[in-house]
Amino acid sequence: MAELERARSELAQAAEGAGVTAFHACTRKGTSSWEDDPAAVRALAAILRDYHADEAAPDGPRSADR
């Protein structure tokens, strides 16, 4: 459970850094929630950190990625 709390903290920090105030995500499996999986929570945090890094780059977002 401590790992999940750390992952959620990482996600909160990444969301704040990216300027995200709310988001919705769902699982493809349909059987369990991504919110209960530390790896999934960290993956979403990584996406938000990457998005923020792209937006902060001197040349803005990479057009090929958007």
PDBQT receptor file of N, H, CA, C and O in Angstrom, charges set to zero:
ATOM      1  N   MET A   1       0.810  -1.193   0.000  1.00  0.00    +0.000 N 
ATOM      2  CA  MET A   1       0.000   0.000   0.000  1.00  0.00    +0.000 C 
ATOM      3  C   MET A   1       0.864   1.273   0.000  1.00  0.00    +0.000 C 
ATOM      4  O   MET A   1       0.482   2.288  -0.581  1.00  0.00    +0.000 OA
ATOM      5  N   ALA A   2       2.026   1.206   0.655  1.00  0.00    +0.000 N 
ATOM      6  H   ALA A   2       2.336   0.381   1.127  1.00  0.00    +0.000 HD
ATOM      7  CA  ALA A   2       2.917   2.367   0.681  1.00  0.00    +0.000 C 
ATOM      8  C   ALA A   2       3.414   2.696  -0.723  1.00  0.00    +0.000 C 
ATOM      9  O   ALA A   2       3.582   3.865  -1.069  1.00  0.00    +0.000 OA
ATOM     10  N   GLU A   3       3.648   1.666  -1.527  1.00  0.00    +0.000 N 
ATOM     11  H   GLU A   3       3.512   0.716  -1.246  1.00  0.00    +0.000 HD
ATOM     12  CA  GLU A   3       4.105   1.899  -2.908  1.00  0.00    +0.000 C 
ATOM     13  C   GLU A   3       3.027   2.643  -3.702  1.00  0.00    +0.000 C 
ATOM     14  O   GLU A   3       3.337   3.550  -4.475  1.00  0.00    +0.000 OA
ATOM     15  N   LEU A   4       1.789   2.265  -3.515  1.00  0.00    +0.000 N 
ATOM     16  H   LEU A   4       1.537   1.528  -2.887  1.00  0.00    +0.000 HD
ATOM     17  CA  LEU A   4       0.688   2.930  -4.211  1.00  0.00    +0.000 C 
ATOM     18  C   LEU A   4       0.587   4.388  -3.774  1.00  0.00    +0.000 C 
ATOM     19  O   LEU A   4       0.354   5.262  -4.609  1.00  0.00    +0.000 OA
ATOM     20  N   GLU A   5       0.754   4.661  -2.507  1.00  0.00    +0.000 N 
ATOM     21  H   GLU A   5       0.943   3.951  -1.829  1.00  0.00    +0.000 HD
ATOM     22  CA  GLU A   5       0.699   6.042  -2.021  1.00  0.00    +0.000 C 
ATOM     23  C   GLU A   5       1.845   6.874  -2.603  1.00  0.00    +0.000 C 
ATOM     24  O   GLU A   5       1.648   8.038  -2.953  1.00  0.00    +0.000 OA
ATOM     25  N   ARG A   6       3.027   6.293  -2.707  1.00  0.00    +0.000 N 
ATOM     26  H   ARG A   6       3.187   5.348  -2.423  1.00  0.00    +0.000 HD
ATOM     27  CA  ARG A   6       4.153   7.009  -3.321  1.00  0.00    +0.000 C 
ATOM     28  C   ARG A   6       3.874   7.282  -4.801  1.00  0.00    +0.000 C 
ATOM     29  O   ARG A   6       4.174   8.362  -5.309  1.00  0.00    +0.000 OA
ATOM     30  N   ALA A   7       3.302   6.300  -5.479  1.00  0.00    +0.000 N 
ATOM     31  H   ALA A   7       3.058   5.422  -5.067  1.00  0.00    +0.000 HD
ATOM     32  CA  ALA A   7       2.966   6.477  -6.897  1.00  0.00    +0.000 C 
ATOM     33  C   ALA A   7       1.920   7.576  -7.067  1.00  0.00    +0.000 C 
ATOM     34  O   ALA A   7       2.013   8.385  -7.990  1.00  0.00    +0.000 OA
ATOM     35  N   ARG A   8       0.940   7.607  -6.192  1.00  0.00    +0.000 N 
ATOM     36  H   ARG A   8       0.864   6.950  -5.442  1.00  0.00    +0.000 HD
ATOM     37  CA  ARG A   8      -0.091   8.654  -6.266  1.00  0.00    +0.000 C 
ATOM     38  C   ARG A   8       0.503  10.027  -5.998  1.00  0.00    +0.000 C 
ATOM     39  O   ARG A   8       0.088  11.015  -6.604  1.00  0.00    +0.000 OA
ATOM     40  N   SER A   9       1.468  10.093  -5.097  1.00  0.00    +0.000 N 
ATOM     41  H   SER A   9       1.805   9.291  -4.604  1.00  0.00    +0.000 HD
ATOM     42  CA  SER A   9       2.144  11.354  -4.819  1.00  0.00    +0.000 C 
ATOM     43  C   SER A   9       2.918  11.819  -6.054  1.00  0.00    +0.000 C 
ATOM     44  O   SER A   9       2.897  13.002  -6.392  1.00  0.00    +0.000 OA
ATOM     45  N   GLU A  10       3.600  10.890  -6.726  1.00  0.00    +0.000 N 
ATOM     46  H   GLU A  10       3.617   9.928  -6.452  1.00  0.00    +0.000 HD
ATOM     47  CA  GLU A  10       4.314  11.214  -7.967  1.00  0.00    +0.000 C 
ATOM     48  C   GLU A  10       3.347  11.749  -9.013  1.00  0.00    +0.000 C 
ATOM     49  O   GLU A  10       3.648  12.710  -9.720  1.00  0.00    +0.000 OA
ATOM     50  N   LEU A  11       2.187  11.118  -9.101  1.00  0.00    +0.000 N 
ATOM     51  H   LEU A  11       1.943  10.337  -8.527  1.00  0.00    +0.000 HD
ATOM     52  CA  LEU A  11       1.184  11.554 -10.077  1.00  0.00    +0.000 C 
ATOM     53  C   LEU A  11       0.683  12.958  -9.737  1.00  0.00    +0.000 C 
ATOM     54  O   LEU A  11       0.534  13.794 -10.629  1.00  0.00    +0.000 OA
ATOM     55  N   ALA A  12       0.430  13.216  -8.488  1.00  0.00    +0.000 N 
ATOM     56  H   ALA A  12       0.551  12.537  -7.763  1.00  0.00    +0.000 HD
ATOM     57  CA  ALA A  12      -0.044  14.544  -8.078  1.00  0.00    +0.000 C 
ATOM     58  C   ALA A  12       0.994  15.609  -8.409  1.00  0.00    +0.000 C 
ATOM     59  O   ALA A  12       0.646  16.684  -8.898  1.00  0.00    +0.000 OA
ATOM     60  N   GLN A  13       2.261  15.320  -8.148  1.00  0.00    +0.000 N 
ATOM     61  H   GLN A  13       2.544  14.447  -7.751  1.00  0.00    +0.000 HD
ATOM     62  CA  GLN A  13       3.326  16.275  -8.457  1.00  0.00    +0.000 C 
ATOM     63  C   GLN A  13       3.445  16.491  -9.964  1.00  0.00    +0.000 C 
ATOM     64  O   GLN A  13       3.613  17.623 -10.417  1.00  0.00    +0.000 OA
ATOM     65  N   ALA A  14       3.360  15.420 -10.734  1.00  0.00    +0.000 N 
ATOM     66  H   ALA A  14       3.225  14.500 -10.366  1.00  0.00    +0.000 HD
ATOM     67  CA  ALA A  14       3.462  15.534 -12.194  1.00  0.00    +0.000 C 
ATOM     68  C   ALA A  14       2.281  16.327 -12.748  1.00  0.00    +0.000 C 
ATOM     69  O   ALA A  14       2.454  17.153 -13.644  1.00  0.00    +0.000 OA
ATOM     70  N   ALA A  15       1.094  16.082 -12.224  1.00  0.00    +0.000 N 
ATOM     71  H   ALA A  15       0.954  15.411 -11.496  1.00  0.00    +0.000 HD
ATOM     72  CA  ALA A  15      -0.097  16.808 -12.681  1.00  0.00    +0.000 C 
ATOM     73  C   ALA A  15       0.033  18.291 -12.373  1.00  0.00    +0.000 C 
ATOM     74  O   ALA A  15      -0.284  19.136 -13.210  1.00  0.00    +0.000 OA
ATOM     75  N   GLU A  16       0.495  18.601 -11.188  1.00  0.00    +0.000 N 
ATOM     76  H   GLU A  16       0.752  17.914 -10.508  1.00  0.00    +0.000 HD
ATOM     77  CA  GLU A  16       0.676  20.004 -10.811  1.00  0.00    +0.000 C 
ATOM     78  C   GLU A  16       1.712  20.671 -11.715  1.00  0.00    +0.000 C 
ATOM     79  O   GLU A  16       1.511  21.794 -12.178  1.00  0.00    +0.000 OA
ATOM     80  N   GLY A  17       2.813  19.975 -11.962  1.00  0.00    +0.000 N 
ATOM     81  H   GLY A  17       2.976  19.063 -11.586  1.00  0.00    +0.000 HD
ATOM     82  CA  GLY A  17       3.859  20.526 -12.814  1.00  0.00    +0.000 C 
ATOM     83  C   GLY A  17       3.413  20.743 -14.252  1.00  0.00    +0.000 C 
ATOM     84  O   GLY A  17       3.904  21.642 -14.934  1.00  0.00    +0.000 OA
ATOM     85  N   ALA A  18       2.486  19.920 -14.705  1.00  0.00    +0.000 N 
ATOM     86  H   ALA A  18       2.087  19.190 -14.150  1.00  0.00    +0.000 HD
ATOM     87  CA  ALA A  18       1.986  20.041 -16.077  1.00  0.00    +0.000 C 
ATOM     88  C   ALA A  18       0.787  20.986 -16.176  1.00  0.00    +0.000 C 
ATOM     89  O   ALA A  18       0.282  21.247 -17.268  1.00  0.00    +0.000 OA
ATOM     90  N   GLY A  19       0.337  21.495 -15.023  1.00  0.00    +0.000 N 
ATOM     91  H   GLY A  19       0.747  21.282 -14.136  1.00  0.00    +0.000 HD
ATOM     92  CA  GLY A  19      -0.809  22.398 -15.037  1.00  0.00    +0.000 C 
ATOM     93  C   GLY A  19      -2.135  21.681 -15.200  1.00  0.00    +0.000 C 
ATOM     94  O   GLY A  19      -3.136  22.297 -15.567  1.00  0.00    +0.000 OA
ATOM     95  N   VAL A  20      -2.151  20.404 -14.935  1.00  0.00    +0.000 N 
ATOM     96  H   VAL A  20      -1.338  19.903 -14.637  1.00  0.00    +0.000 HD
ATOM     97  CA  VAL A  20      -3.377  19.615 -15.067  1.00  0.00    +0.000 C 
ATOM     98  C   VAL A  20      -4.176  19.738 -13.778  1.00  0.00    +0.000 C 
ATOM     99  O   VAL A  20      -3.644  19.509 -12.691  1.00  0.00    +0.000 OA
ATOM    100  N   THR A  21      -5.441  20.096 -13.893  1.00  0.00    +0.000 N 
ATOM    101  H   THR A  21      -5.873  20.282 -14.775  1.00  0.00    +0.000 HD
ATOM    102  CA  THR A  21      -6.289  20.225 -12.712  1.00  0.00    +0.000 C 
ATOM    103  C   THR A  21      -7.243  19.049 -12.560  1.00  0.00    +0.000 C 
ATOM    104  O   THR A  21      -7.742  18.791 -11.465  1.00  0.00    +0.000 OA
ATOM    105  N   ALA A  22      -7.498  18.336 -13.650  1.00  0.00    +0.000 N 
ATOM    106  H   ALA A  22      -7.092  18.545 -14.540  1.00  0.00    +0.000 HD
ATOM    107  CA  ALA A  22      -8.378  17.169 -13.599  1.00  0.00    +0.000 C 
ATOM    108  C   ALA A  22      -8.097  16.294 -14.815  1.00  0.00    +0.000 C 
ATOM    109  O   ALA A  22      -7.702  16.791 -15.869  1.00  0.00    +0.000 OA
ATOM    110  N   PHE A  23      -8.300  15.003 -14.662  1.00  0.00    +0.000 N 
ATOM    111  H   PHE A  23      -8.621  14.600 -13.805  1.00  0.00    +0.000 HD
ATOM    112  CA  PHE A  23      -8.159  14.098 -15.794  1.00  0.00    +0.000 C 
ATOM    113  C   PHE A  23      -9.004  12.861 -15.547  1.00  0.00    +0.000 C 
ATOM    114  O   PHE A  23      -9.413  12.577 -14.421  1.00  0.00    +0.000 OA
ATOM    115  N   HIS A  24      -9.252  12.141 -16.616  1.00  0.00    +0.000 N 
ATOM    116  H   HIS A  24      -8.920  12.372 -17.530  1.00  0.00    +0.000 HD
ATOM    117  CA  HIS A  24     -10.022  10.898 -16.543  1.00  0.00    +0.000 C 
ATOM    118  C   HIS A  24      -9.284   9.864 -17.373  1.00  0.00    +0.000 C 
ATOM    119  O   HIS A  24      -8.918  10.121 -18.519  1.00  0.00    +0.000 OA
ATOM    120  N   ALA A  25      -9.071   8.714 -16.797  1.00  0.00    +0.000 N 
ATOM    121  H   ALA A  25      -9.369   8.506 -15.865  1.00  0.00    +0.000 HD
ATOM    122  CA  ALA A  25      -8.421   7.626 -17.524  1.00  0.00    +0.000 C 
ATOM    123  C   ALA A  25      -9.123   6.326 -17.155  1.00  0.00    +0.000 C 
ATOM    124  O   ALA A  25      -9.606   6.179 -16.032  1.00  0.00    +0.000 OA
ATOM    125  N   CYS A  26      -9.181   5.403 -18.068  1.00  0.00    +0.000 N 
ATOM    126  H   CYS A  26      -8.789   5.522 -18.980  1.00  0.00    +0.000 HD
ATOM    127  CA  CYS A  26      -9.799   4.117 -17.780  1.00  0.00    +0.000 C 
ATOM    128  C   CYS A  26      -8.891   2.986 -18.250  1.00  0.00    +0.000 C 
ATOM    129  O   CYS A  26      -7.981   3.183 -19.056  1.00  0.00    +0.000 OA
ATOM    130  N   THR A  27      -9.158   1.829 -17.737  1.00  0.00    +0.000 N 
ATOM    131  H   THR A  27      -9.897   1.668 -17.083  1.00  0.00    +0.000 HD
ATOM    132  CA  THR A  27      -8.347   0.661 -18.045  1.00  0.00    +0.000 C 
ATOM    133  C   THR A  27      -8.869  -0.051 -19.280  1.00  0.00    +0.000 C 
ATOM    134  O   THR A  27     -10.056   0.020 -19.599  1.00  0.00    +0.000 OA
ATOM    135  N   ARG A  28      -7.982  -0.729 -19.961  1.00  0.00    +0.000 N 
ATOM    136  H   ARG A  28      -7.018  -0.786 -19.703  1.00  0.00    +0.000 HD
ATOM    137  CA  ARG A  28      -8.399  -1.532 -21.112  1.00  0.00    +0.000 C 
ATOM    138  C   ARG A  28      -8.873  -2.907 -20.673  1.00  0.00    +0.000 C 
ATOM    139  O   ARG A  28      -9.661  -3.551 -21.366  1.00  0.00    +0.000 OA
ATOM    140  N   LYS A  29      -8.396  -3.351 -19.533  1.00  0.00    +0.000 N 
ATOM    141  H   LYS A  29      -7.756  -2.829 -18.970  1.00  0.00    +0.000 HD
ATOM    142  CA  LYS A  29      -8.754  -4.687 -19.063  1.00  0.00    +0.000 C 
ATOM    143  C   LYS A  29     -10.200  -4.765 -18.628  1.00  0.00    +0.000 C 
ATOM    144  O   LYS A  29     -10.857  -5.790 -18.808  1.00  0.00    +0.000 OA
ATOM    145  N   GLY A  30     -10.693  -3.688 -18.059  1.00  0.00    +0.000 N 
ATOM    146  H   GLY A  30     -10.159  -2.855 -17.913  1.00  0.00    +0.000 HD
ATOM    147  CA  GLY A  30     -12.067  -3.670 -17.605  1.00  0.00    +0.000 C 
ATOM    148  C   GLY A  30     -12.297  -4.395 -16.291  1.00  0.00    +0.000 C 
ATOM    149  O   GLY A  30     -13.414  -4.395 -15.775  1.00  0.00    +0.000 OA
ATOM    150  N   THR A  31     -11.257  -5.013 -15.742  1.00  0.00    +0.000 N 
ATOM    151  H   THR A  31     -10.349  -5.012 -16.162  1.00  0.00    +0.000 HD
ATOM    152  CA  THR A  31     -11.437  -5.787 -14.516  1.00  0.00    +0.000 C 
ATOM    153  C   THR A  31     -10.872  -5.095 -13.289  1.00  0.00    +0.000 C 
ATOM    154  O   THR A  31     -11.346  -5.334 -12.178  1.00  0.00    +0.000 OA
ATOM    155  N   SER A  32      -9.874  -4.248 -13.463  1.00  0.00    +0.000 N 
ATOM    156  H   SER A  32      -9.489  -4.054 -14.366  1.00  0.00    +0.000 HD
ATOM    157  CA  SER A  32      -9.285  -3.563 -12.324  1.00  0.00    +0.000 C 
ATOM    158  C   SER A  32      -9.037  -2.112 -12.695  1.00  0.00    +0.000 C 
ATOM    159  O   SER A  32      -8.909  -1.764 -13.869  1.00  0.00    +0.000 OA
ATOM    160  N   SER A  33      -8.973  -1.292 -11.692  1.00  0.00    +0.000 N 
ATOM    161  H   SER A  33      -9.077  -1.574 -10.739  1.00  0.00    +0.000 HD
ATOM    162  CA  SER A  33      -8.784   0.130 -11.916  1.00  0.00    +0.000 C 
ATOM    163  C   SER A  33      -7.298   0.468 -11.995  1.00  0.00    +0.000 C 
ATOM    164  O   SER A  33      -6.497  -0.061 -11.225  1.00  0.00    +0.000 OA
ATOM    165  N   TRP A  34      -6.936   1.335 -12.911  1.00  0.00    +0.000 N 
ATOM    166  H   TRP A  34      -7.587   1.765 -13.537  1.00  0.00    +0.000 HD
ATOM    167  CA  TRP A  34      -5.563   1.795 -13.019  1.00  0.00    +0.000 C 
ATOM    168  C   TRP A  34      -5.144   2.492 -11.737  1.00  0.00    +0.000 C 
ATOM    169  O   TRP A  34      -3.964   2.500 -11.387  1.00  0.00    +0.000 OA
ATOM    170  N   GLU A  35      -6.098   3.072 -11.041  1.00  0.00    +0.000 N 
ATOM    171  H   GLU A  35      -7.057   3.065 -11.325  1.00  0.00    +0.000 HD
ATOM    172  CA  GLU A  35      -5.809   3.820  -9.816  1.00  0.00    +0.000 C 
ATOM    173  C   GLU A  35      -5.269   2.940  -8.695  1.00  0.00    +0.000 C 
ATOM    174  O   GLU A  35      -4.676   3.450  -7.744  1.00  0.00    +0.000 OA
ATOM    175  N   ASP A  36      -5.461   1.638  -8.790  1.00  0.00    +0.000 N 
ATOM    176  H   ASP A  36      -5.942   1.223  -9.562  1.00  0.00    +0.000 HD
ATOM    177  CA  ASP A  36      -4.996   0.704  -7.770  1.00  0.00    +0.000 C 
ATOM    178  C   ASP A  36      -3.697   0.008  -8.147  1.00  0.00    +0.000 C 
ATOM    179  O   ASP A  36      -3.214  -0.847  -7.404  1.00  0.00    +0.000 OA
ATOM    180  N   ASP A  37      -3.128   0.361  -9.286  1.00  0.00    +0.000 N 
ATOM    181  H   ASP A  37      -3.520   1.055  -9.890  1.00  0.00    +0.000 HD
ATOM    182  CA  ASP A  37      -1.915  -0.274  -9.790  1.00  0.00    +0.000 C 
ATOM    183  C   ASP A  37      -0.769   0.741  -9.788  1.00  0.00    +0.000 C 
ATOM    184  O   ASP A  37      -0.762   1.660 -10.607  1.00  0.00    +0.000 OA
ATOM    185  N   PRO A  38       0.198   0.586  -8.881  1.00  0.00    +0.000 N 
ATOM    186  CA  PRO A  38       1.293   1.562  -8.810  1.00  0.00    +0.000 C 
ATOM    187  C   PRO A  38       2.013   1.765 -10.148  1.00  0.00    +0.000 C 
ATOM    188  O   PRO A  38       2.393   2.891 -10.470  1.00  0.00    +0.000 OA
ATOM    189  N   ALA A  39       2.204   0.721 -10.913  1.00  0.00    +0.000 N 
ATOM    190  H   ALA A  39       1.895  -0.193 -10.651  1.00  0.00    +0.000 HD
ATOM    191  CA  ALA A  39       2.888   0.853 -12.209  1.00  0.00    +0.000 C 
ATOM    192  C   ALA A  39       2.068   1.706 -13.170  1.00  0.00    +0.000 C 
ATOM    193  O   ALA A  39       2.628   2.522 -13.902  1.00  0.00    +0.000 OA
ATOM    194  N   ALA A  40       0.769   1.530 -13.178  1.00  0.00    +0.000 N 
ATOM    195  H   ALA A  40       0.314   0.867 -12.584  1.00  0.00    +0.000 HD
ATOM    196  CA  ALA A  40      -0.098   2.316 -14.056  1.00  0.00    +0.000 C 
ATOM    197  C   ALA A  40      -0.128   3.778 -13.621  1.00  0.00    +0.000 C 
ATOM    198  O   ALA A  40      -0.105   4.678 -14.461  1.00  0.00    +0.000 OA
ATOM    199  N   VAL A  41      -0.178   4.013 -12.330  1.00  0.00    +0.000 N 
ATOM    200  H   VAL A  41      -0.197   3.282 -11.647  1.00  0.00    +0.000 HD
ATOM    201  CA  VAL A  41      -0.173   5.380 -11.806  1.00  0.00    +0.000 C 
ATOM    202  C   VAL A  41       1.138   6.064 -12.176  1.00  0.00    +0.000 C 
ATOM    203  O   VAL A  41       1.140   7.224 -12.589  1.00  0.00    +0.000 OA
ATOM    204  N   ARG A  42       2.242   5.356 -12.031  1.00  0.00    +0.000 N 
ATOM    205  H   ARG A  42       2.240   4.413 -11.696  1.00  0.00    +0.000 HD
ATOM    206  CA  ARG A  42       3.553   5.929 -12.390  1.00  0.00    +0.000 C 
ATOM    207  C   ARG A  42       3.656   6.166 -13.899  1.00  0.00    +0.000 C 
ATOM    208  O   ARG A  42       4.281   7.135 -14.329  1.00  0.00    +0.000 OA
ATOM    209  N   ALA A  43       3.058   5.303 -14.692  1.00  0.00    +0.000 N 
ATOM    210  H   ALA A  43       2.550   4.516 -14.343  1.00  0.00    +0.000 HD
ATOM    211  CA  ALA A  43       3.085   5.489 -16.148  1.00  0.00    +0.000 C 
ATOM    212  C   ALA A  43       2.354   6.770 -16.531  1.00  0.00    +0.000 C 
ATOM    213  O   ALA A  43       2.818   7.518 -17.392  1.00  0.00    +0.000 OA
ATOM    214  N   LEU A  44       1.228   7.023 -15.903  1.00  0.00    +0.000 N 
ATOM    215  H   LEU A  44       0.851   6.415 -15.203  1.00  0.00    +0.000 HD
ATOM    216  CA  LEU A  44       0.493   8.252 -16.185  1.00  0.00    +0.000 C 
ATOM    217  C   LEU A  44       1.292   9.467 -15.718  1.00  0.00    +0.000 C 
ATOM    218  O   LEU A  44       1.308  10.495 -16.396  1.00  0.00    +0.000 OA
ATOM    219  N   ALA A  45       1.948   9.356 -14.575  1.00  0.00    +0.000 N 
ATOM    220  H   ALA A  45       1.935   8.521 -14.025  1.00  0.00    +0.000 HD
ATOM    221  CA  ALA A  45       2.802  10.446 -14.087  1.00  0.00    +0.000 C 
ATOM    222  C   ALA A  45       3.915  10.732 -15.105  1.00  0.00    +0.000 C 
ATOM    223  O   ALA A  45       4.223  11.893 -15.374  1.00  0.00    +0.000 OA
ATOM    224  N   ALA A  46       4.508   9.692 -15.660  1.00  0.00    +0.000 N 
ATOM    225  H   ALA A  46       4.258   8.749 -15.441  1.00  0.00    +0.000 HD
ATOM    226  CA  ALA A  46       5.575   9.860 -16.652  1.00  0.00    +0.000 C 
ATOM    227  C   ALA A  46       5.050  10.559 -17.903  1.00  0.00    +0.000 C 
ATOM    228  O   ALA A  46       5.734  11.404 -18.480  1.00  0.00    +0.000 OA
ATOM    229  N   ILE A  47       3.847  10.209 -18.316  1.00  0.00    +0.000 N 
ATOM    230  H   ILE A  47       3.291   9.523 -17.847  1.00  0.00    +0.000 HD
ATOM    231  CA  ILE A  47       3.243  10.864 -19.488  1.00  0.00    +0.000 C 
ATOM    232  C   ILE A  47       3.068  12.349 -19.227  1.00  0.00    +0.000 C 
ATOM    233  O   ILE A  47       3.373  13.177 -20.085  1.00  0.00    +0.000 OA
ATOM    234  N   LEU A  48       2.573  12.686 -18.036  1.00  0.00    +0.000 N 
ATOM    235  H   LEU A  48       2.325  12.013 -17.339  1.00  0.00    +0.000 HD
ATOM    236  CA  LEU A  48       2.376  14.098 -17.712  1.00  0.00    +0.000 C 
ATOM    237  C   LEU A  48       3.704  14.843 -17.630  1.00  0.00    +0.000 C 
ATOM    238  O   LEU A  48       3.798  15.985 -18.078  1.00  0.00    +0.000 OA
ATOM    239  N   ARG A  49       4.728  14.214 -17.065  1.00  0.00    +0.000 N 
ATOM    240  H   ARG A  49       4.652  13.286 -16.701  1.00  0.00    +0.000 HD
ATOM    241  CA  ARG A  49       6.049  14.863 -16.998  1.00  0.00    +0.000 C 
ATOM    242  C   ARG A  49       6.608  15.080 -18.404  1.00  0.00    +0.000 C 
ATOM    243  O   ARG A  49       7.169  16.136 -18.693  1.00  0.00    +0.000 OA
ATOM    244  N   ASP A  50       6.455  14.084 -19.275  1.00  0.00    +0.000 N 
ATOM    245  H   ASP A  50       5.999  13.226 -19.040  1.00  0.00    +0.000 HD
ATOM    246  CA  ASP A  50       6.934  14.227 -20.650  1.00  0.00    +0.000 C 
ATOM    247  C   ASP A  50       6.175  15.324 -21.383  1.00  0.00    +0.000 C 
ATOM    248  O   ASP A  50       6.768  16.110 -22.122  1.00  0.00    +0.000 OA
ATOM    249  N   TYR A  51       4.862  15.376 -21.177  1.00  0.00    +0.000 N 
ATOM    250  H   TYR A  51       4.380  14.738 -20.577  1.00  0.00    +0.000 HD
ATOM    251  CA  TYR A  51       4.043  16.403 -21.813  1.00  0.00    +0.000 C 
ATOM    252  C   TYR A  51       4.501  17.793 -21.361  1.00  0.00    +0.000 C 
ATOM    253  O   TYR A  51       4.654  18.704 -22.174  1.00  0.00    +0.000 OA
ATOM    254  N   HIS A  52       4.714  17.935 -20.061  1.00  0.00    +0.000 N 
ATOM    255  H   HIS A  52       4.590  17.194 -19.401  1.00  0.00    +0.000 HD
ATOM    256  CA  HIS A  52       5.150  19.226 -19.535  1.00  0.00    +0.000 C 
ATOM    257  C   HIS A  52       6.524  19.589 -20.093  1.00  0.00    +0.000 C 
ATOM    258  O   HIS A  52       6.760  20.749 -20.429  1.00  0.00    +0.000 OA
ATOM    259  N   ALA A  53       7.418  18.634 -20.196  1.00  0.00    +0.000 N 
ATOM    260  H   ALA A  53       7.226  17.691 -19.923  1.00  0.00    +0.000 HD
ATOM    261  CA  ALA A  53       8.754  18.889 -20.737  1.00  0.00    +0.000 C 
ATOM    262  C   ALA A  53       8.667  19.330 -22.196  1.00  0.00    +0.000 C 
ATOM    263  O   ALA A  53       9.395  20.229 -22.617  1.00  0.00    +0.000 OA
ATOM    264  N   ASP A  54       7.781  18.704 -22.966  1.00  0.00    +0.000 N 
ATOM    265  H   ASP A  54       7.189  17.974 -22.624  1.00  0.00    +0.000 HD
ATOM    266  CA  ASP A  54       7.599  19.093 -24.369  1.00  0.00    +0.000 C 
ATOM    267  C   ASP A  54       7.068  20.518 -24.472  1.00  0.00    +0.000 C 
ATOM    268  O   ASP A  54       7.528  21.295 -25.309  1.00  0.00    +0.000 OA
ATOM    269  N   GLU A  55       6.108  20.861 -23.629  1.00  0.00    +0.000 N 
ATOM    270  H   GLU A  55       5.734  20.229 -22.949  1.00  0.00    +0.000 HD
ATOM    271  CA  GLU A  55       5.512  22.194 -23.661  1.00  0.00    +0.000 C 
ATOM    272  C   GLU A  55       6.526  23.259 -23.244  1.00  0.00    +0.000 C 
ATOM    273  O   GLU A  55       6.466  24.391 -23.725  1.00  0.00    +0.000 OA
ATOM    274  N   ALA A  56       7.445  22.912 -22.362  1.00  0.00    +0.000 N 
ATOM    275  H   ALA A  56       7.493  21.993 -21.971  1.00  0.00    +0.000 HD
ATOM    276  CA  ALA A  56       8.426  23.868 -21.858  1.00  0.00    +0.000 C 
ATOM    277  C   ALA A  56       9.647  24.000 -22.767  1.00  0.00    +0.000 C 
ATOM    278  O   ALA A  56      10.463  24.902 -22.577  1.00  0.00    +0.000 OA
ATOM    279  N   ALA A  57       9.780  23.123 -23.740  1.00  0.00    +0.000 N 
ATOM    280  H   ALA A  57       9.117  22.390 -23.895  1.00  0.00    +0.000 HD
ATOM    281  CA  ALA A  57      10.932  23.158 -24.646  1.00  0.00    +0.000 C 
ATOM    282  C   ALA A  57      10.929  24.479 -25.416  1.00  0.00    +0.000 C 
ATOM    283  O   ALA A  57       9.862  25.020 -25.707  1.00  0.00    +0.000 OA
ATOM    284  N   PRO A  58      12.102  25.000 -25.747  1.00  0.00    +0.000 N 
ATOM    285  CA  PRO A  58      12.200  26.292 -26.450  1.00  0.00    +0.000 C 
ATOM    286  C   PRO A  58      11.405  26.343 -27.746  1.00  0.00    +0.000 C 
ATOM    287  O   PRO A  58      10.874  27.392 -28.108  1.00  0.00    +0.000 OA
ATOM    288  N   ASP A  59      11.320  25.220 -28.444  1.00  0.00    +0.000 N 
ATOM    289  H   ASP A  59      11.752  24.368 -28.150  1.00  0.00    +0.000 HD
ATOM    290  CA  ASP A  59      10.602  25.204 -29.715  1.00  0.00    +0.000 C 
ATOM    291  C   ASP A  59       9.169  24.711 -29.553  1.00  0.00    +0.000 C 
ATOM    292  O   ASP A  59       8.498  24.444 -30.550  1.00  0.00    +0.000 OA
ATOM    293  N   GLY A  60       8.684  24.585 -28.318  1.00  0.00    +0.000 N 
ATOM    294  H   GLY A  60       9.229  24.802 -27.508  1.00  0.00    +0.000 HD
ATOM    295  CA  GLY A  60       7.312  24.153 -28.071  1.00  0.00    +0.000 C 
ATOM    296  C   GLY A  60       7.144  22.678 -28.325  1.00  0.00    +0.000 C 
ATOM    297  O   GLY A  60       8.126  21.948 -28.460  1.00  0.00    +0.000 OA
ATOM    298  N   PRO A  61       5.904  22.232 -28.391  1.00  0.00    +0.000 N 
ATOM    299  CA  PRO A  61       5.637  20.812 -28.602  1.00  0.00    +0.000 C 
ATOM    300  C   PRO A  61       6.140  20.352 -29.953  1.00  0.00    +0.000 C 
ATOM    301  O   PRO A  61       6.099  21.090 -30.938  1.00  0.00    +0.000 OA
ATOM    302  N   ARG A  62       6.607  19.139 -29.979  1.00  0.00    +0.000 N 
ATOM    303  H   ARG A  62       6.640  18.540 -29.179  1.00  0.00    +0.000 HD
ATOM    304  CA  ARG A  62       7.073  18.565 -31.249  1.00  0.00    +0.000 C 
ATOM    305  C   ARG A  62       5.856  18.283 -32.116  1.00  0.00    +0.000 C 
ATOM    306  O   ARG A  62       4.973  17.520 -31.722  1.00  0.00    +0.000 OA
ATOM    307  N   SER A  63       5.805  18.883 -33.271  1.00  0.00    +0.000 N 
ATOM    308  H   SER A  63       6.522  19.502 -33.591  1.00  0.00    +0.000 HD
ATOM    309  CA  SER A  63       4.636  18.757 -34.130  1.00  0.00    +0.000 C 
ATOM    310  C   SER A  63       4.419  17.314 -34.577  1.00  0.00    +0.000 C 
ATOM    311  O   SER A  63       3.282  16.914 -34.823  1.00  0.00    +0.000 OA
ATOM    312  N   ALA A  64       5.477  16.536 -34.684  1.00  0.00    +0.000 N 
ATOM    313  H   ALA A  64       6.401  16.861 -34.484  1.00  0.00    +0.000 HD
ATOM    314  CA  ALA A  64       5.333  15.147 -35.109  1.00  0.00    +0.000 C 
ATOM    315  C   ALA A  64       4.648  14.311 -34.039  1.00  0.00    +0.000 C 
ATOM    316  O   ALA A  64       4.048  13.280 -34.344  1.00  0.00    +0.000 OA
ATOM    317  N   ASP A  65       4.736  14.754 -32.776  1.00  0.00    +0.000 N 
ATOM    318  H   ASP A  65       5.223  15.591 -32.528  1.00  0.00    +0.000 HD
ATOM    319  CA  ASP A  65       4.141  14.000 -31.671  1.00  0.00    +0.000 C 
ATOM    320  C   ASP A  65       2.710  14.412 -31.402  1.00  0.00    +0.000 C 
ATOM    321  O   ASP A  65       2.040  13.764 -30.598  1.00  0.00    +0.000 OA
ATOM    322  N   ARG A  66       2.229  15.421 -32.012  1.00  0.00    +0.000 N 
ATOM    323  H   ARG A  66       2.774  15.947 -32.665  1.00  0.00    +0.000 HD
ATOM    324  CA  ARG A  66       0.888  15.941 -31.702  1.00  0.00    +0.000 C 
ATOM    325  C   ARG A  66      -0.066  15.673 -32.828  1.00  0.00    +0.000 C 
ATOM    326  O   ARG A  66      -1.238  16.039 -32.745  1.00  0.00    +0.000 OA
TER     327      ARG A  66
